[in-house]
Amino acid sequence: AMRERITEMEPSLDGRIHVIPSGYRIPSVEPDIREEKKALIDGADRPRLIYVSHPSEHKNHLELVRAMPAILKTMPSASLLLTLDKQRPGDRRYTSFIVDIQREAEHLGVSQRLVWLGILNPDEVEYALRVSDLTVFPSLAESFGLGLAESMAAGCPVAAADISYAHEVCGEAAVYFDPRDSNDIAETVLSVLREQATSEQLRSAGAERKDRFLYQRIAGEIALVFEMAAELQHHNEIMT
């Protein structure tokens, strides 16, 4: 998707752009997980929905919150885990997003079902994903979508926005919804939570796909591009 956007702006680059994905961090042998974070995660009721993301307009947290009443109507014990800090000092823009999310949750009567995990370190992110039931990823735009790769690597099934970036990362290892339609988000989430077979199928597909995003593989792809560039330069030098 990013390659197409770039070539639309600069057609001369068509055929000269090589897309190499980002990668996820392999869990530490001795994970650094703070006790207070583990307690928050483990204390969340099931089913646990999780969205690993910082706050911004395009991250689309509000539409996800708007989906919660319909989800809770069918599964009243559901929790939504957010990697957001409600009390982050000195960042007005960050705080304004948090206030908007809180207001919407209070208006809809779902405040008690939101679990504010705060900002997690990489080991805590992996743990939170591993013990959650479904990643819900409604972002409207991503240069990559690291949270999707991290979810597949952690064995967490994925429901994602029906947008090209998510398809490129997850392929068949996710179910997709209209990210601007809270009803569609809710129905897609429930379709996974209701059917254990669907959840297991997504988990299995993610386990097969995650190796695409190993740093070793990415390093090899970068090295190949360097080799191609060196060969092209050598060819041009011979021709001149």
PyMOL commands that set and color helices and strands:
alter all, ss='L'
color gray80, all
select helices_A, chain A and resi 2-9+11-13+35-43+57-59+61-74+92-108+111-113+122-130+146-154+164-170+182-194+196-213+215-239
alter helices_A, ss='H'
color red, helices_A
select strands_A, chain A and resi 48-51+79-82+114-116+134-137+158-161+175-177
alter strands_A, ss='S'
color yellow, strands_A
deselect
rebuild
show_as cartoon
